[in-house]
Amino acid sequence: MTQPTIALTGGSGFIGGQIARMLVASGARVRALSRTRSGLDNGILWVKGSLEDKESLAELVAGARVVIHCAGAVRGRNARSFRRTNVDGSRRVAEAARASGTCERILHMSSLAARHPELSWYAQSKYDAEQEVIRAAGPIGVSIFRPTAVYGPGDREMRPLFQWLLKGVQIRLGASDSHLSFVHVFDLVAAVSHWLDSPLSKPAIYEISDGTLGGYSWKGLASIAGDIRRAPVRSLPISTPLLRAIAGVNLAIACLLRGDPMLTTSKVNELTHADWTCSNTAITAATGWNPQIKLRRALQERLF
Ligand SMILES: NC(=O)c1ccc[n+]([C@@H]2O[C@H](COP(=O)([O-])OP(=O)(O)OC[C@H]3O[C@@H](n4cnc5c(N)ncnc54)[C@H](OP(=O)(O)O)[C@@H]3O)[C@@H](O)[C@H]2O)c1
């Protein structure tokens, strides 16, 4: 029997790339959107186009029963640029899925940041995108994943921090008593796979982390790294005013060069937020998924 087509956005990125690999390995027919690739490659049929281009989105979702929307902007120099990609782009994907007449379910990759839209341009855009997708999808069942910070092979953001940690230096942002959470990309991809295999329940928002109760404190992270390297870890606190100053300079340079920076004055509020812990209760109840990789193991086995 021919497998149904799954349409994927963001397949050239860190998380979407791992999702694409899992889909191909599962035997699914994968059609993926890319701004640079086209044609068949490693089992993926690439549709050249962007979130701004309605025609390529129509081609992407034609005949697909499932749409996984994982494209998004994680860097940007103002609220407008995040909105353009994350909100307007997500709305167009949902509209195309609805217009296709074949799509039964959409998985929208949001972020735990959407829990606090007031914190940053990015967080606001991820929250607004969720609302737009639900509205534009109409009768199609929408599931929203809100993963916390994702790390693993292919990630460029968390990797340097973990590398420094294992060298004995902890770069600490925000208050010393903050609580963070993480999820390995392999676990996130397994959650997508479980979602695909589960009957669609009512539209829902699922927070996703590695399941460590209460998350990780800075002290806890240093202690894990200390155990692994069998040597102390020195904490290098960067005060919020200093981080804001660095972010201001970074943003100014990015504006001059027309680049898309990660660290901006807006991002600082997100980075220094005191509580990024979350619960997997809803996703586990809906799909049976449970994370397998805790940060200790990932650091020990260098799974990043
Ligand atoms: N990484 C994390 O820790 C994390 C945590 C929570 C949620 N998320 C969410 O997960 C999603 C993927 O993040 P990621 O870390 O994998 O980011 P990434 O590596 O930067 O990948 C982003 C993907 O989106 C695509 N994209 C961006 N703008 C596009 C446009 N206008 N048209 C078409 N494609 C576009 C990129 O395509 P190109 O290759 O053409 O640039 C790329 O495939 C995002 O929605 C992000 O908000 C990420």
The ligand as an SDF file (V2000), in Angstrom:
LIG
                    3D

 48 52  0  0  0  0  0  0  0  0999 V2000
   16.0000   25.1910   18.6250 N   0  0  0  0  0  0  0  0  0  0  0  0
   15.2790   25.3050   19.7410 C   0  0  0  0  0  0  0  0  0  0  0  0
   15.8000   25.2550   20.8670 O   0  0  0  0  0  0  0  0  0  0  0  0
   13.7830   25.4800   19.6440 C   0  0  0  0  0  0  0  0  0  0  0  0
   13.0420   25.4180   20.8370 C   0  0  0  0  0  0  0  0  0  0  0  0
   11.6610   25.5450   20.7690 C   0  0  0  0  0  0  0  0  0  0  0  0
   11.0370   25.7360   19.5580 C   0  0  0  0  0  0  0  0  0  0  0  0
   11.7730   25.8170   18.4040 N   0  0  0  0  0  0  0  0  0  0  0  0
   11.0560   26.0290   17.1410 C   0  0  0  0  0  0  0  0  0  0  0  0
   11.3650   24.9700   16.2620 O   0  0  0  0  0  0  0  0  0  0  0  0
   11.3540   25.4340   14.9190 C   0  0  0  0  0  0  0  0  0  0  0  0
   12.6580   25.0370   14.2360 C   0  0  0  0  0  0  0  0  0  0  0  0
   13.7380   25.6030   14.9530 O   0  0  0  0  0  0  0  0  0  0  0  0
   15.2520   25.2260   14.6150 P   0  0  0  0  0  0  0  0  0  0  0  0
   16.0320   25.4010   15.8640 O   0  0  0  0  0  0  0  0  0  0  0  0
   15.2960   23.9480   13.8790 O   0  0  0  0  0  0  0  0  0  0  0  0
   15.6190   26.4410   13.6430 O   0  0  0  0  0  0  0  0  0  0  0  0
   16.6080   26.4740   12.3770 P   0  0  0  0  0  0  0  0  0  0  0  0
   17.6690   25.4430   12.4620 O   0  0  0  0  0  0  0  0  0  0  0  0
   16.9930   27.9060   12.2440 O   0  0  0  0  0  0  0  0  0  0  0  0
   15.6490   26.0770   11.1700 O   0  0  0  0  0  0  0  0  0  0  0  0
   14.6410   26.9470   10.7400 C   0  0  0  0  0  0  0  0  0  0  0  0
   13.9950   26.3540    9.5220 C   0  0  0  0  0  0  0  0  0  0  0  0
   12.9410   27.2320    9.0820 O   0  0  0  0  0  0  0  0  0  0  0  0
   13.1440   27.5050    7.7150 C   0  0  0  0  0  0  0  0  0  0  0  0
   12.6500   28.8440    7.3980 N   0  0  0  0  0  0  0  0  0  0  0  0
   12.8690   30.0010    8.0580 C   0  0  0  0  0  0  0  0  0  0  0  0
   12.2640   31.0200    7.4330 N   0  0  0  0  0  0  0  0  0  0  0  0
   11.6430   30.5000    6.3530 C   0  0  0  0  0  0  0  0  0  0  0  0
   10.8680   31.0480    5.2940 C   0  0  0  0  0  0  0  0  0  0  0  0
   10.5920   32.3480    5.2700 N   0  0  0  0  0  0  0  0  0  0  0  0
   10.3970   30.2210    4.3430 N   0  0  0  0  0  0  0  0  0  0  0  0
   10.6860   28.8970    4.3760 C   0  0  0  0  0  0  0  0  0  0  0  0
   11.4190   28.3100    5.3500 N   0  0  0  0  0  0  0  0  0  0  0  0
   11.9000   29.1100    6.3300 C   0  0  0  0  0  0  0  0  0  0  0  0
   14.6420   27.4150    7.4900 C   0  0  0  0  0  0  0  0  0  0  0  0
   14.8940   27.2310    6.1240 O   0  0  0  0  0  0  0  0  0  0  0  0
   16.2770   27.7040    5.4300 P   0  0  0  0  0  0  0  0  0  0  0  0
   17.1770   26.5010    5.5170 O   0  0  0  0  0  0  0  0  0  0  0  0
   15.8680   28.0330    4.0340 O   0  0  0  0  0  0  0  0  0  0  0  0
   16.7750   28.8800    6.2050 O   0  0  0  0  0  0  0  0  0  0  0  0
   14.9510   26.1860    8.3350 C   0  0  0  0  0  0  0  0  0  0  0  0
   14.6230   25.0120    7.6400 O   0  0  0  0  0  0  0  0  0  0  0  0
   11.1270   26.9460   14.9690 C   0  0  0  0  0  0  0  0  0  0  0  0
    9.7820   27.1970   14.6930 O   0  0  0  0  0  0  0  0  0  0  0  0
   11.4560   27.2980   16.4180 C   0  0  0  0  0  0  0  0  0  0  0  0
   10.6990   28.3990   16.8470 O   0  0  0  0  0  0  0  0  0  0  0  0
   13.1370   25.6990   18.4200 C   0  0  0  0  0  0  0  0  0  0  0  0
  1  2  1  0
  2  3  2  0
  2  4  1  0
  4  5  1  0
  4 48  2  0
  5  6  2  0
  6  7  1  0
  7  8  2  0
  8  9  1  0
  8 48  1  0
  9 10  1  0
  9 46  1  0
 10 11  1  0
 11 12  1  0
 11 44  1  0
 12 13  1  0
 13 14  1  0
 14 15  2  0
 14 16  1  0
 14 17  1  0
 17 18  1  0
 18 19  2  0
 18 20  1  0
 18 21  1  0
 21 22  1  0
 22 23  1  0
 23 24  1  0
 23 42  1  0
 24 25  1  0
 25 26  1  0
 25 36  1  0
 26 27  1  0
 26 35  1  0
 27 28  2  0
 28 29  1  0
 29 30  1  0
 29 35  2  0
 30 31  1  0
 30 32  2  0
 32 33  1  0
 33 34  2  0
 34 35  1  0
 36 37  1  0
 36 42  1  0
 37 38  1  0
 38 39  2  0
 38 40  1  0
 38 41  1  0
 42 43  1  0
 44 45  1  0
 44 46  1  0
 46 47  1  0
M  CHG  2   8   1  16  -1
M  END
$$$$
